[in-house]
Amino acid sequence: PDVGCYIYGLFLEGARWDPAACQLAESRPKELYTEMAVIWLMPMANRKPPESGSYLCPIYKTLTRAGTLSTTGHSTNYVIAVEIPTDKPQKHWIKRGTALICALDF
């Protein structure tokens, strides 16, 4: 795109992407990981996150979310967090351990 960049090839753990509603949805039974839709990252200066309607979803390199802490206080396995549309509160997805994963182990 002219502004920002597209990222694809990520996997959702603890939830799934609902293309009809364009938001997070509950995982289907026996479905551990699902493919995430293409995400458009657009840089904005001094942007305030919305109060509701989105989940600040962390992105990790691998399924092992632990790692050594870097000087930022984050795990070295942590990449960034992205806002994903949802109709549920953040704590709903936090309890499910919802995260985006760059690479599955198998």
C-alpha positions in Angstrom: 0.0 0.0 0.0 1.0 3.7 -0.2 1.0 4.0 3.6 2.0 1.3 6.0 2.5 -2.4 5.2 0.5 -5.6 5.0 1.4 -8.6 7.2 0.2 -12.1 6.6 1.0 -15.7 7.6 0.1 -15.3 11.3 -1.8 -17.8 13.3 -4.4 -17.1 16.0 -4.3 -19.1 19.2 -7.2 -18.9 21.6 -9.6 -17.4 19.1 -10.4 -17.4 15.3 -11.0 -14.7 12.8 -14.6 -14.4 11.6 -14.5 -13.1 8.0 -18.2 -12.5 7.9 -18.3 -10.3 11.0 -14.7 -9.0 10.5 -13.8 -9.6 14.1 -12.5 -12.1 16.6 -14.7 -15.1 17.4 -14.6 -18.1 19.7 -12.4 -21.0 18.5 -14.2 -24.0 17.0 -14.0 -27.3 18.9 -10.7 -29.1 18.5 -9.2 -26.2 16.5 -6.0 -25.0 18.3 -4.6 -22.6 15.7 -6.3 -20.8 12.9 -5.0 -18.5 10.1 -5.4 -14.8 10.6 -6.5 -12.5 7.9 -4.1 -10.0 6.3 -3.4 -7.2 8.7 -2.8 -3.6 7.4 -0.3 -1.8 9.7 -0.7 2.0 9.4 1.6 4.3 11.4 -0.1 7.1 13.2 1.6 9.7 15.5 0.2 10.0 19.0 -2.7 7.7 18.4 -4.8 6.9 21.5 -6.1 3.3 21.6 -9.9 3.0 21.6 -11.7 2.4 24.9 -13.7 -0.6 23.6 -14.3 -2.6 20.4 -10.8 -3.9 20.0 -8.4 -6.4 21.6 -4.8 -5.4 21.9 -3.4 -8.7 20.7 0.3 -9.6 21.3 2.3 -11.2 18.5 5.0 -13.8 19.4 7.6 -15.3 17.2 6.9 -18.9 18.3 4.5 -20.8 20.5 6.8 -20.6 23.4 5.8 -17.2 24.8 8.5 -17.2 27.5 12.0 -15.9 26.7 14.7 -13.9 28.4 13.6 -10.3 29.2 15.3 -7.7 27.2 16.0 -4.1 28.3 12.4 -3.2 27.3 10.9 -5.5 29.9 9.4 -7.8 27.2 10.2 -11.3 26.3 12.6 -11.7 23.4 9.9 -13.8 21.8 7.5 -10.9 21.8 7.2 -8.9 18.6 4.4 -6.2 18.8 0.8 -5.9 19.8 -2.0 -5.1 17.2 -5.6 -4.0 17.7 -8.1 -6.5 16.5 -11.8 -5.7 16.2 -14.1 -7.5 18.7 -17.5 -7.2 20.3 -16.2 -8.6 23.6 -14.1 -6.9 26.3 -10.3 -7.4 26.4 -10.5 -9.5 29.6 -12.5 -12.1 27.6 -9.6 -12.7 25.2 -7.0 -12.4 27.9 -8.5 -15.3 29.8 -8.4 -17.4 26.7 -4.7 -16.6 26.2 -5.5 -15.2 22.7 -2.3 -14.2 20.8 -1.0 -14.2 17.3 1.9 -16.5 16.4 4.4 -16.0 13.6 5.5 -19.7 13.3 4.0 -22.9 14.6 6.4 -25.5 16.0 5.2 -28.4 13.8 
